[in-house]
């Protein structure tokens, strides 16, 4: 029946999604899940609407990873529109607003990106969500060239003496982003920039955080040119 087909398709889509080897199959099963979840009987039930929102969010993530920011934006807006009709959906909406902010930032719609990141921030309750969303907001200001805003956000986060204990990866990302923003702002304290880059790089290398390490290495290469 439609229900079993919908959830089997969702699970298969997710398996292909996380394997990162066959996005076409992930899309196929996700869209098949949506087709059956749109069944008039199923779509009226909150639990199934929440699954619809999750599927749209997963599709949006795939699209963002493939650099289809406009397509991802359209998908995540559908997820948000469904999510807003549901109660007890704070965490999913927080993630959706952050994802929409990322797409808008890539599309250089910076003010809109900030609007959605602020919506995400208003829903953040735990330390990790507050930290991640704050970093996202700082990155938009960096793209806008509002470097003082960036430093203000990172200085506030770095006031937390336990930051390194709570989230060492996040701490390293802040150091790396701070260093790169100083470089962009043409800060004359070269030793400070160099020290921050090296400290961040060492931590990320020890953590084997491959994505963040690659991004930091690219920024360091630009600095050392």
MISE-173242 format. One record per atom (N, C-alpha, C): residue in one letter; x, y, z negated. Coordinates in pm, whole numbers, plus 32768, in hexadecimal, padded with zeros to 4 digits. Each point is the difference from the previous one (the first is absolute). Layout:
// residues N
AXYZ/...
END
This chain:
// residues 225
X80547F898000/X7FAC80778000/X8057807D8000/X7FC28076800B/X804B807D800B/X805B80187F89/X7FD17FDE7F88/X804E80197F87/X80827FB18000/X7FF97F80801A/X807A7FAD7FFE/X805E80268071/X7FC880208075/X8055802A8071/X804780837FDE/X7FB6805D7FC3/X803980827FDC/X80777FF17FA3/X7FEF7FB17F96/X806A7FF77F9C/X80747FA7802D/X7FE27F9B8050/X806D7FB0803A/X80528056805E/X7FBD80518051/X80478059805E/X805480667FB4/X7FC780357F94/X804A80617FAE/X80817FC37FC9/X7FF47F867FCA/X80757FBD7FC8/X80687FE1806A/X7FD27FD28075/X805E7FE3806D/X8044807F8031/X7FB1806C800B/X803A80808029/X806B802D7F9F/X7FE47FF07F7F/X8060802A7F9A/X80807FAB8006/X7FF17F7F8019/X80767FA8800A/X805A802A8074/X7FC3801E8073/X8050802F8072/X803B808A7FE3/X7FB580527FB8/X802C80877FDD/X807F7FFB7FAB/X7FFC7FB37F94/X80737FFF7FA4/X80787FB48039/X7FE57FAB8063/X80717FB9803F/X8050805B805B/X7FC2806E802B/X804180648057/X80357FC48082/X7FC57F91802B/X80307FBE8079/X7F9C80048073/X7F8280187FE0/X7F997FF98069/X7F9080627FE0/X801B807F8019/X7F9B80667FE1/X7F847FF28057/X80107FCF807B/X7F8C7FEF8057/X7F9B7FA07FC2/X80327F947FC5/X7FA67FA27FBF/X7FC2803D7F83/X804D80507FB8/X7FCB80447F8A/X7F8C805B8027/X8015804E8069/X7F9480588030/X7F867FAE8029/X80187F94804A/X7F907FAE8031/X7FAA7FCF7F8C/X80407FCA7F9B/X7FB27FC87F90/X7FC3806E7FA9/X8046806F7FF0/X7FC6806E7FB4/X7F8180358045/X800980158083/X7F8B80338048/X7F8F7F9A8004/X80247F808002/X7F997F987FFB/X7FBA80017F77/X805080177F98/X7FC6800B7F7A/X7F9E80757FF9/X802980728038/X7FA980757FFE/X7F7E7FE7804C/X800C7FBA8070/X7F887FE48051/X7F997FB37FAE/X802E7F9F7FB4/X7FA37FAF7FB1/X7FD680467F7E/X805880547FCA/X7FDB804B7F89/X7F99806C801F/X7FF98028807E/X7F9E80648029/X7F737FC7800A/X7FF47F7E7FEB/X7F7D7FC07FF7/X7FAA80527F9E/X7F878022802A/X7FAD805D7FB2/X7FEA7FD37F70/X7FF77F7D7FEB/X7FEA7FCD7F78/X807D80117FAB/X80737FDC8039/X807E80087FB5/X802780917FE4/X7FEB80578063/X803180897FF3/X7FB7804F7F95/X7F917FCB7FCE/X7FB580477F97/X80357FE07F75/X80547F9A7FF5/X80307FD77F7D/X808880407FE3/X800C803B7F89/X8078804D7FDE/X80807FAD800D/X7FFC7F837FD5/X80797FAD8006/X80317FF2808F/X7FA57FEB805D/X80287FEF808B/X802880858040/X7FC3806D7FD3/X802A80838032/X808F801F7FD1/X801F7FD67F86/X808980137FCE/X80637FB28055/X7FD97F89802C/X80587FB18058/X801080468086/X7F9480398035/X8009804E807C/X806780707FF1/X7FF980467F90/X805E806E7FE7/X808F7FCC7FFD/X80157F8C7FC1/X80867FC47FFA/X80337FDC808B/X7FA87FC98053/X80297FD88087/X8029807C8050/X7FB180697FFA/X8023807C8047/X808580387FCE/X80167FF77F7D/X807D80307FC6/X80777FAE8031/X7FEE7F7D8009/X806C7FAA8031/X801E801A8093/X7F968016804F/X80148022808D/X804D8084800B/X7FD980617FAC/X804480828000/X80957FF27FDE/X801F7FA77FA3/X808C7FE97FDA/X804E7FC68075/X7FC67F9F8045/X80417FC88077/X801A806C8068/X7F9B80528018/X800C80698065/X806C80667FD9/X800580247F7F/X8068805E7FD4/X808A7FC48014/X800F7F7F7FDF/X80817FBE8010/X802A7FF78092/X7F9E8002805A/X801D7FFF8090/X8007808E8039/X800180637FA6/X800B808E8022/X7F878036804A/X7F907FBB7FF7/X7F8280308039/X7FB7804F7F94/X803280797FE7/X7FCD804F7F90/X7F7180308016/X7FDC801D807D/X7F78802C801D/X7F9D7F8D7FEB/X80247F898031/X7FAB7F8B7FED/X7FF47FDC7F6D/X806F80097FB9/X80007FE27F71/X7FA880637FB4/X8007807E8029/X7FAE80677FC1/X7F6B7FDF8010/X7FD97FD78078/X7F737FDF8019/X7FD37F897FAC/X80567F9B7FF5/X7FDD7F887FB3/X7FF5801D7F6C/X805F804E7FCC/X7FFE80187F70/X7F8C805C7FDA/X7FD78058805A/X7F8A80537FE4/X7F847FA97FF4/X7FF67F978054/X7F8F7FA47FF3/X80047FB97F79/X80777FDA7FD5/X800E7FC07F7D/X7FD480607F91/X802A807D800A/X7FDE80637F9A/X7F6980187FFD/X7FC4800C8076/X7F6F801A8005/X7FB17F907FBD/X802D7F848012/X7FBE7F907FBB/X801E80067F6B/X807E80197FE0/X802980037F74/X7FB780677FAC/X7FDE806F803E/X7FB9806A7FB8/X7F727FD97FD9/X7FCC7F978040/X7F787FD17FDE/X80017F9B7F8E/X80787FDA7FD3/X800E7F967F9D/X802880397F78/X7FD47FBF7F97/X802E80247F7B/X80787FA97FDB/X804C802A7F9D/X80757FB47FD2/X80617FE58073/X801A80678050/X80537FED8076/X807680628000/X8027802E7F89/X806680687FF5/X80857FD8803E/X80307F897FE0/X80857FD7802F/X80057FF38097/X7F967FCA803D/X7FFE7FF28091/X7FFC80888044/X7FB2805C7FC7/X7FFA80878039/X808680487FF1/X80417FEC7F8F/X8083803D7FEB/X80617FD3806E/X80037F7E8019/X80587FCB8068/X7FDB8033808B/X7F7D800B8019/X7FD2802E8082/X802380948016/X7FEE80517F99/X8023808E800D/X809780118017/X80517FAF7FBC/X809080078015/X80257FD8808F/X7FBF7F988032/X801D7FD38089/X7FD6806A8065/X7F8D803D7FEA/X7FD4806A805B/X806080767FFA/X803080207F89/X8063806B7FF2/X807F7FE2804E/X802D7F827FFC/X80787FD9804B/X7FED80148095/X7F8C7FD68034/X7FE48011808F/X7FFD80938026/X7FBC80517FB0/X7FF5808E801E/X808980447FF9/X80557FD47FA3/X808780367FF8/X804D7FE0807F/X7FF47F848030/X80457FD9807C/X7FCB804D8078/X7F7F80237FFC/X7FC2804D806C/X801580967FF0/X804E80257F9A/X8024808A7FE2/X7F8880577FDA/X7F9C7FBF7FCD/X7F8D804A7FCA/X8015800C7F69/X805F80527FDC/X803580017F78/X7F99802B7F97/X7FB28068801E/X7FA0802F7F9D/X7F947F977FE5/X7FD47FBB806A/X7F9F7F957FEE/X803E7F8D7FB1/X807E7FE3801D/X80467F957FB6/X800380217F6C/X8020807D7FE0/X800580297F74/X7F767FF47FBD/X7F978023804C/X7F787FF47FC9/X7FE27F717FD4/X80247FA08057/X7FE07F747FE0/X805D7FC87F96/X807D802E7FFF/X80597FD57F94/X7FD080367F79/X7FC980798000/X7FCA80367F84/X7F867FB07FD2/X7FAF7FD28060/X7F8F7FAA7FDC/X80337F7F7FC1/X806B7FC9803C/X803B7F867FC8/X8036801B7F74/X804480727FF0/X803B80217F7E/X7F94800C7F95/X7F8D80368026/X7F9380117F9E/X7FC97F797FD2/X80197F97804E/X7FD07F7A7FDB/X806B7FAD7FBB/X807D80328002/X806F7FB47FC6/X7FF47FFC7F69/X80107F897FC8/X7FF67FEF7F6F/X80817FC97FC3/X80427FA68047/X80797FC47FC6/X807E80458034/X806D7FE57FBF/X807F8044801F/X80297FEB8091/X7FF67F858030/X802C7FE08087/X7FB380508069/X7F7C80077FF0/X7FAE804A8061/X801F80957FFD/X801480367F88/X8021808F7FF3/X8087801C8041/X80617FA97FE8/X808680128038/X7FFD7FF78098/X7FC27F978036/X7FFD7FED8091/X7FBA80738047/X7F8F802C7FC8/X7FB6806C8040/X804C80847FF6/X804380157F91/X8052807B7FF1/X806F80028067/X80407F8E8017/X806B7FF98065/X7FC6801A808A/X7F8B7FCA801C/X7FBF80188081/X7FE580958015/X7FCE80427F98/X7FE4808F8009/X8081804E8019/X806A7FDD7FB8/X808180438013/X80337FF1808F/X7FE97F8A803A/X802F7FE78088/X7FB880588066/X7F81801D7FE7/X7FB7805B805B/X803B808C7FF7/X8019802E7F86/X803C80847FF0/X808A80058043/X804A7F927FF9/X80827FFC8044/X7FEE80128097/X7F9D7FBA8039/X7FE6800C8090/X7FD4808E8024/X7FB980427FA5/X7FD3808A8018/X807280647FF1/X806E7FD47FC2/X806E805C7FE6/X7FF0804E7F7F/X7FA07FD87FAC/X7FEB80407F7E/X80577FBB7F97/X808280198009/X805F7FB47FAF/X7FF2801C7F6A/X7FDC807A7FDC/X7FF0801E7F72/X7F907FAD7FC1/X7F967FE6804E/X7F937FAA7FD0/X80357F727FE8/X80547FD3805B/X803A7F797FF3/X80527FF67F80/X805980627FEC/X80557FFD7F89/X7FAD800A7F80/X7F95804E8005/X7FAA800E7F8B/X7FC17F7B7FD8/X7FD07FB68065/X7FC17F7E7FE5/X80677F9E7FC9/X80747FF88042/X80657F9F7FD5/X803D80267F78/X801380807FE8/X8035802A7F7D/X7FA17FD77F90/X7F7F800F801A/X7F9C7FDA7F9C/X80047F6A7FE7/X800B7FB1806A/X80057F6E7FF0/X807F7FD57FB7/X806E8044801C/X80807FDA7FC5/X800B80297F6D/X7FA180507FCF/X7FFE80237F72/X7FE17F867FA9/X7FC27F9B803D/X7FDE7F867FB6/X807F7FB07FE5/X802B7FFF7F85/X807D7FBE7FDB/X7FFB7F698017/X7F877FC98008/X7FF17F6E8011/X7FE37FD98091/X800B8060805C/X7FE07FE3808C/X80507F8A8035/X80827FFE7FE1/X80557F928032/X7FD47F797FCB/X7FC67FFF7F89/X7FD17F827FC6/X7F787FD9803B/X7FA980638010/X7F797FE68032/X80017FD48092/X805480438051/X80017FE18090/X80868029803A/X80617FA67FFA/X80878020802F/X800280198097/X7FAB7FB8804B/X7FF980158090/X7FC9808C801F/X7F9780267FB9/X7FC880868012/X8064806B7FDB/X804C7FE97F97/X8068805E7FD5/X80678014806F/X802B7F91803E/X80618009806C/X7FC880498079/X7F817FE9801F/X7FC080448071/X7FFD80977FE8/X7FE380277F85/X7FFE808F7FDF/X808A803D8012/X80677FBB7FCF/X808A80338010/X8025800F8093/X7FDC7F9A8050/X801F8004808F/X7FB680718046/X7F7F800D7FE0/X7FB08069803F/X802D808B7FD4/X8027800A7F82/X8033807F7FCC/X807F8028804C/X805A7F9E8010/X807E801B8047/X7FE6802D808F/X7FA67FBA8044/X7FE58022808C/X7FBD8088800C/X7FA980217FA2/X7FBF80838003/X8066806E7FE6/X805E7FEA7FA5/X806C80607FEB/X804F80158080/X80197F938047/X804880098080/X7FB080538065/X7F7F7FE6800A/X7FAB804B805D/X7FFA80947FDC/X8003801B7F7D/X7FFA808B7FD0/X80888044800A/X80627FB88036/X808880348012/X803E802D7F7B/X7FE87FB07F99/X803B801C7F7D/X80987FF7800B/X8044805F7FC3/X80918006800D/X804A7FA67F9E/X7FB67FC67FA0/X803F7FA77FA0/X800C7F74803D/X80627FF18057/X80147F83804A/X801A7F8B7FA1/X804B801A7F96/X80207F947FA2/X7F837FC87FBD/X7FA180587FE2/X7F827FD57FC2/X7FB17FA7805E/X7FF7802C807E/X7FB77FB18064/X80427F778012/X80828001800C/X804D7F858011/X7FEB7FA27F8A/X800580367F87/X7FF17FB07F87/X7F747FC07FF9/X7F99804D8021/X7F777FCC7FFD/X7FEE7F918066/X803380168078/X7FF67F9A8068/X80427F7D7FD6/X8079800B7FCC/X804C7F897FD9/X7FBC7FB77F8C/X7FCE804B7FA0/X7FBC7FC47F8D/X7F847FB4802F/X7FB2803F8056/X7F877FC08035/X80247F848051/X8066800D8053/X80297F918056/X802D7F887FAD/X804B80197F98/X80317F947FAA/X7F8D7FB57FBE/X7F9F804C7FCD/X7F8C7FC17FBE/X7FB17FAC8065/X7FE3803A8074/X7FB07FBA8064/X80487F848035/X8084800A8009/X80507F8D802C/X7FF87F907F99/X800A80247F82/X7FF77F9C7F95/X7F767FC07FF9/X7F998051801F/X7F777FCD7FFE/X7FDC7FB2807E/X8058800B8065/X7FE57FC38083/X7F7B8033803B/X7FEA80837FF0/X7F8880418037/X801E80288090/X7FED7FA2805B/X803180108089/X7FC580798049/X7F7C80157FF4/X7FC1806F8048/X803580867FCD/X7FFE80127F7D/X802D807D7FC4/X809680158018/X804C7F927FFD/X809080098017/X801D802E808E/X7FB47FCC8060/X80108028808B/X7FE180948013/X7F91802C7FC3/X7FD9808E800C/X806B805A7FC2/X80327FD97F8B/X806780517FBE/X808180028050/X80227F8F803C/X807A7FF88052/X7FF7805E8078/X7F8A8007803E/X7FEC805B8071/X801280917FD6/X7FC680217F8C/X800B808A7FCE/X809180217FDB/X80467FA07FC5/X808B80147FDD/X80558015807C/X7FE47FB38069/X804C800E807D/X7FF2808C8039/X7F8680357FF7/X7FE880888031/X804F80657FAD/X80037FEB7F7D/X8047805A7FA6/X80967FFE801A/X80397F8A801A/X808F7FF2800E/X8033801E808D/X7FA6801D805C/X802A801C808B/X805B807B8004/
END
